[in-house]
C-alpha cells in the first residue's frame, strides 16, 4: 500500500525533472506536447514496450470481439463482401429446431456437472487438509488427471465406455453383478457418461484451489470453537464452510461458465449423438461454422456465440449481485 | 486477495499445520484418531484408483497385445508383454513427428506469451503511461469473453486477414500469436511487478538505468518465480490445446498430437492407438512431477486471482 502511494510522488518528481530539463533547453521550452519532449520523457520507450501487447491483443482479441458482433448481423461467406442482414441470423438460430435441444443439453451437462463435480472436490480437499503424512502424494494423485491432455483423456475414456460386455467399465460392473451398459451409445446414459469423464478430468484443479483457500482459514477460530466445545463436524460446518464461502461462490460460477462452453467431450465422444442427445451449444456453433458440407454459415455461428456470451455475462452479473452481500458476511 | 509471493508459514511439528481444524487435543481422542486415520487411508486408496488407475491401465495396455486388451481389458498381461505397440506407434503412426510438432507449437507459443506478457506488464506496471488505465481496462474486459466464442471471427481473420491478404492457414504463427493474447498472463505478471520493491527500481533509474536496461537487468531477473509459473502454464495450455490447431492446421504433417490422435483412432489397432495415447501423456506427466510445486502453487494462485 505504501508503495502504491509512493508512485504518484515518484512520477511527480520525474515529470518535474523533465520540465526543468525542458526549460533549460530553449528548443523545447514551453512546448509540452511536442514529439521531442514526449520522446525525452520516455513516451517512446513506454509505447515500444507496450507494442507487442497492443499488436497481439488488437489483432487476436479486441478486433475479433468487434468482428464477432459485426458477423452476427452480417452475411459472410469469405468470397463476396459481407452484407448487412440485421437480426435475421439470430432469428434463424432461434427457429432452428436444434437450438432448444442444444440449450437443453448444455443445461443438463452443466447441472449434472454441478451435482457430480461440485461437492466432491470440496469434500476431498477438506479431508486432505487434515492429512499429516504424505500430503504431497495426495495432491499429486488428485491433480494427475488434470495434466493429461483433454483429447487423450476423452479418447481413453471412450475405450473405457466400450459397450461390449468385455469393455473396461462393463467388466468392472460384471464383478459386482451388474449387466453391461450402453454408456455413450445410449441416449439416456450418454450425457452422464460425458459428465463423469469431465469431472474426472477437472476435479483436481478445484481441489487445489480449495486446499489453497483452506490454508487461509484462521487457526484461532478453530481453537476458540474447541474451547466452546465444538466437535469436528461443528468446526467444519460452522467455521471451515463459512470461511470458504467466497471461494466456493467463485468456483461455482466459474464451473457454470466453463461447462456452458463444453465442446471437446461431446465432439470427440459422440459427435453430438446418439440422436442429438449430446448436442451442446458450442458444438452447434462449431457445426454452423465448420461442420456443414453445404457451406459455412458464419453468421449463424457468430449470432449463437453472441447469444452465449450475452447469456453468460447477464448470468454472471445477476449471480454477483445476488451473492454480493452473502459472500461478505 | 492474497499478495504474491505466498509466504510459507513455519510448520509446527506437533500440529498438522496452521490450517487444521483437527487440533492436537482432538488427535489424542482415540475415536478421532482411528476415524480420521481410516478415512485418510480410504481416501488414499480411492485417489489411487481414480486418479492413477486410468493412467496405469493406459500404461499397461500400451504394453499388452491388442487382442488381449480387447478380450479381457482388466486382466494383467494374460499373454505376456509386447513392445511392438510402442515402436509401431512411434514409427508407423508417426507419433515422433507429431510430438515434434507439439513441442514446436508449445515452445513457440511459450516464447510469444512470455514476450507479450513481460513487456506489456512492465510497461503497465513500471513505466505507467497515461493511457495505461485504458489498456488495462480493455485487457480485463477480454477476461470476460471466453476464448471459444471468438473461434469464428478468429478463423475468418486467419483465413482472410485484413491488410495482409495472405492466408495464415497451415502456418504456426496462426497458433502462436492468438495464444499469446492471454490477458490472464499479463494480469498475473503485472501483479507481480507491482509488488517489486520500488526503491530498487528508483535507485537503478537514478543511477542512469534506462527503461530497457531496467527491464533486462533488474525487473526480469527479479521475476524468476512468476516467469516459471507463466512458462509452465503456457506450455501446458499449448500441449492441451485442440480445437484451434484443428481449425488452422489442416496439413497432417504440421498437426500436433492432440489433433492427430482422434484422426488415427479408426485406422490403428487398439494396442498401437493406446500406446500412442500413452506416449502423448509421458511428457506432461514427467513435467508435472518435476515442476509439481510450481504447478500446484500456480493453480492455487490462479484460483486466488479469479477470486
Interface residues (C-beta under 8 A of the other chain):
Chain A: X3 X4 X6 X7 X10 X11 X42 X43 X45 X46 X47 X49 X50 X51 X52 X53 X54 X56 X57 X59 X60 X61 X62 X63 X64 X65 X67 X68 X71 X76 X78 X124 X127 X128 X129 X130 X131 X132 X134 X136 X137 X138 X139 X140 X141 X142 X143 X144 X145 X147 X148 X149 X150 X151 X152 X155 X156 X157 X159 X160 X162 X166 X167 X168 X171 X172 X200 X204 X205 X208 X209 X211 X212 X213 X214 X215 X216 X217 X219 X222 X223 X226 X232 X235 X236 X239 X240 X246 X247 X250 X251 X254 X257 X261 X263 X264 X268 X282 X285 X286 X289 X290 X298 X301 X302 X305 X306 X308 X309 X312 X313 X316
Chain B: X2 X9 X16 X17 X18 X19 X20 X21 X22 X23 X25 X26 X32 X36 X39 X40 X43 X44 X47 X48 X50 X51 X52 X54 X55 X57 X58 X70 X71 X72 X73 X74 X112 X115 X116 X119 X120 X122 X123 X124 X127 X128 X129 X135 X138 X139 X142 X144 X145 X146 X148 X149 X150 X151 X152 X153 X154 X155 X156 X157 X159 X160 X177 X178 X180 X181 X183 X186 X194 X195 X197 X198 X202 X210 X211 X212 X215 X236 X239 X240 X242 X243 X247 X257 X258 X259 X261 X262 X265 X270 X273 X274 X277 X280 X281 X284 X285 X287 X288 X289 X292 X295 X296 X299 X300 X301 X302 X303 X304 X306 X307
